């Protein structure tokens, strides 16, 4: 993972004992390797899980941008219903969809240059209460990570989870959906 994210994970999860690979192709840089996209969507119950339609549409836009730029990316989410929704929307929009969407649990042990994360939640932490599962989710990228959630949700619940701590670590991490096209993803 990029040294900036590795430093955060080391401090937050491993008491500073995790060491970054000095030969990582991304040295320390002022360009953020983690972005949070503000999506004021609402979680909707679906079967025994959750989905968030607005996050799905915003992720579809970023997937199109990344595909057009030739970036290697994967999309992960804690919820199977959200994974299926995103996968179906990618397919409908003629965006590469095969081998692109995963649940956090099914992606454990894998990595990709860019990881797009759909948190889904708009009330209550749910999955985000699990430090171990959040650690897996936040440590899959080799170059950068983009997390889709709402500012309102993170302001209310973020202090109680690793993702919220990451947001505090990256103070200037928020972008709006309409800014994605002009954002530098290192």
DAWO-V785374 format. One record per residue. RES is the residue in one small letter. OMEGA is omega in degrees with one decimal (999 if undefined). D_CENTER is the distance of its C-alpha to the mean C-alpha in Angstrom with 1 decimal. Layout:
BEGIN
res=RES omega=OMEGA d_center=D_CENTER
res=RES omega=OMEGA d_center=D_CENTER
END
This chain:
BEGIN
res=x omega=178.5 d_center=13.3
res=x omega=-178.4 d_center=14.1
res=x omega=-179.3 d_center=16.8
res=x omega=178.8 d_center=15.2
res=x omega=178.6 d_center=12.3
res=x omega=178.2 d_center=15.0
res=x omega=178.5 d_center=17.3
res=x omega=-178.6 d_center=15.2
res=x omega=179.3 d_center=14.6
res=x omega=-178.6 d_center=18.3
res=x omega=-172.8 d_center=19.5
res=x omega=-172.9 d_center=17.4
res=x omega=-171.2 d_center=17.8
res=x omega=177.1 d_center=20.6
res=x omega=176.9 d_center=23.0
res=x omega=-175.3 d_center=22.8
res=x omega=178.7 d_center=24.0
res=x omega=-178.5 d_center=21.1
res=x omega=177.1 d_center=22.2
res=x omega=175.4 d_center=20.3
res=x omega=-178.1 d_center=21.9
res=x omega=-178.7 d_center=24.2
res=x omega=179.9 d_center=24.3
res=x omega=-177.2 d_center=20.6
res=x omega=177.6 d_center=20.7
res=x omega=176.3 d_center=18.7
res=x omega=176.8 d_center=21.0
res=x omega=-177.5 d_center=20.4
res=x omega=175.8 d_center=19.8
res=x omega=178.7 d_center=19.7
res=x omega=-178.2 d_center=17.0
res=x omega=175.2 d_center=13.6
res=x omega=177.8 d_center=11.3
res=x omega=177.1 d_center=8.3
res=x omega=172.1 d_center=8.2
res=x omega=178.8 d_center=7.7
res=x omega=-179.3 d_center=9.2
res=x omega=178.4 d_center=11.9
res=x omega=-177.1 d_center=12.6
res=x omega=-180.0 d_center=15.7
res=x omega=-179.1 d_center=15.5
res=x omega=173.6 d_center=17.0
res=x omega=178.0 d_center=16.3
res=x omega=177.3 d_center=19.1
res=x omega=178.2 d_center=20.7
res=x omega=-175.0 d_center=21.1
res=x omega=178.0 d_center=23.4
res=x omega=-176.9 d_center=22.3
res=x omega=-176.3 d_center=18.6
res=x omega=170.0 d_center=16.5
res=x omega=-179.0 d_center=15.1
res=x omega=-174.0 d_center=14.1
res=x omega=-178.8 d_center=15.9
res=x omega=176.3 d_center=14.9
res=x omega=179.4 d_center=11.1
res=x omega=-179.1 d_center=12.3
res=x omega=178.5 d_center=14.6
res=x omega=178.4 d_center=12.3
res=x omega=176.9 d_center=9.9
res=x omega=178.5 d_center=13.4
res=x omega=-179.9 d_center=14.4
res=x omega=177.7 d_center=11.7
res=x omega=177.0 d_center=12.4
res=x omega=177.6 d_center=16.0
res=x omega=-179.1 d_center=15.6
res=x omega=179.0 d_center=14.1
res=x omega=179.5 d_center=16.8
res=x omega=179.8 d_center=19.4
res=x omega=179.0 d_center=18.6
res=x omega=179.8 d_center=18.7
res=x omega=176.3 d_center=15.4
res=x omega=-175.9 d_center=14.4
res=x omega=171.8 d_center=11.0
res=x omega=179.1 d_center=9.6
res=x omega=177.8 d_center=7.6
res=x omega=-179.8 d_center=7.0
res=x omega=178.3 d_center=7.8
res=x omega=-168.2 d_center=10.4
res=x omega=-178.8 d_center=13.0
res=x omega=-179.1 d_center=15.3
res=x omega=176.7 d_center=16.5
res=x omega=177.3 d_center=13.3
res=x omega=-180.0 d_center=12.9
res=x omega=178.4 d_center=16.5
res=x omega=-179.0 d_center=16.2
res=x omega=-180.0 d_center=13.6
res=x omega=179.2 d_center=15.7
res=x omega=179.1 d_center=18.8
res=x omega=175.9 d_center=17.8
res=x omega=-179.5 d_center=16.9
res=x omega=-179.9 d_center=20.2
res=x omega=-177.6 d_center=22.1
res=x omega=179.9 d_center=20.9
res=x omega=173.8 d_center=22.0
res=x omega=-179.8 d_center=18.7
res=x omega=-175.2 d_center=18.3
res=x omega=-178.1 d_center=17.1
res=x omega=178.9 d_center=18.7
res=x omega=-179.6 d_center=16.7
res=x omega=-172.4 d_center=13.4
res=x omega=-177.7 d_center=12.0
res=x omega=166.3 d_center=11.8
res=x omega=179.0 d_center=11.6
res=x omega=-177.4 d_center=10.2
res=x omega=-178.5 d_center=14.0
res=x omega=-178.6 d_center=15.0
res=x omega=-179.1 d_center=12.7
res=x omega=-179.7 d_center=14.0
res=x omega=178.9 d_center=16.0
res=x omega=176.7 d_center=14.4
res=x omega=177.0 d_center=12.5
res=x omega=179.7 d_center=12.1
res=x omega=-178.7 d_center=12.3
res=x omega=176.2 d_center=9.0
res=x omega=174.7 d_center=5.9
res=x omega=-176.3 d_center=4.3
res=x omega=173.2 d_center=2.6
res=x omega=-179.7 d_center=5.8
res=x omega=176.9 d_center=7.2
res=x omega=-169.4 d_center=10.6
res=x omega=172.5 d_center=12.7
res=x omega=173.3 d_center=15.1
res=x omega=-178.6 d_center=17.7
res=x omega=-176.2 d_center=18.0
res=x omega=-178.8 d_center=15.4
res=x omega=179.8 d_center=16.1
res=x omega=-175.0 d_center=13.8
res=x omega=176.3 d_center=12.3
res=x omega=-176.8 d_center=15.9
res=x omega=178.9 d_center=15.7
res=x omega=-177.2 d_center=15.3
res=x omega=-178.1 d_center=15.6
res=x omega=176.0 d_center=12.9
res=x omega=177.0 d_center=10.4
res=x omega=176.9 d_center=11.7
res=x omega=-176.1 d_center=11.2
res=x omega=-172.9 d_center=7.5
res=x omega=-176.0 d_center=7.2
res=x omega=-176.4 d_center=10.0
res=x omega=-174.4 d_center=9.5
res=x omega=174.8 d_center=9.3
res=x omega=-177.9 d_center=12.8
res=x omega=-176.5 d_center=12.5
res=x omega=-176.1 d_center=9.2
res=x omega=177.2 d_center=5.5
res=x omega=-175.9 d_center=4.5
res=x omega=179.8 d_center=3.2
res=x omega=180.0 d_center=6.1
res=x omega=177.7 d_center=8.8
res=x omega=176.0 d_center=12.3
res=x omega=-178.1 d_center=14.2
res=x omega=178.9 d_center=16.9
res=x omega=-177.4 d_center=14.9
res=x omega=177.1 d_center=13.5
res=x omega=-177.2 d_center=17.1
res=x omega=-171.6 d_center=18.7
res=x omega=-171.8 d_center=16.7
res=x omega=-178.3 d_center=14.4
res=x omega=-175.8 d_center=17.2
res=x omega=-177.4 d_center=17.3
res=x omega=-179.5 d_center=14.1
res=x omega=178.9 d_center=12.4
res=x omega=177.6 d_center=9.3
res=x omega=176.3 d_center=12.1
res=x omega=176.6 d_center=13.9
res=x omega=178.1 d_center=11.2
res=x omega=177.1 d_center=11.4
res=x omega=179.6 d_center=15.2
res=x omega=177.4 d_center=15.1
res=x omega=-173.1 d_center=13.6
res=x omega=-177.4 d_center=16.2
res=x omega=-170.6 d_center=15.8
res=x omega=-173.6 d_center=12.1
res=x omega=167.2 d_center=12.4
res=x omega=176.4 d_center=13.2
res=x omega=-178.0 d_center=14.6
res=x omega=-176.6 d_center=14.1
res=x omega=179.4 d_center=17.4
res=x omega=-174.6 d_center=16.5
res=x omega=-177.1 d_center=13.9
res=x omega=-176.4 d_center=17.0
res=x omega=-179.1 d_center=18.4
res=x omega=176.3 d_center=15.5
res=x omega=174.5 d_center=15.9
res=x omega=-170.4 d_center=13.1
res=x omega=999 d_center=15.1
END
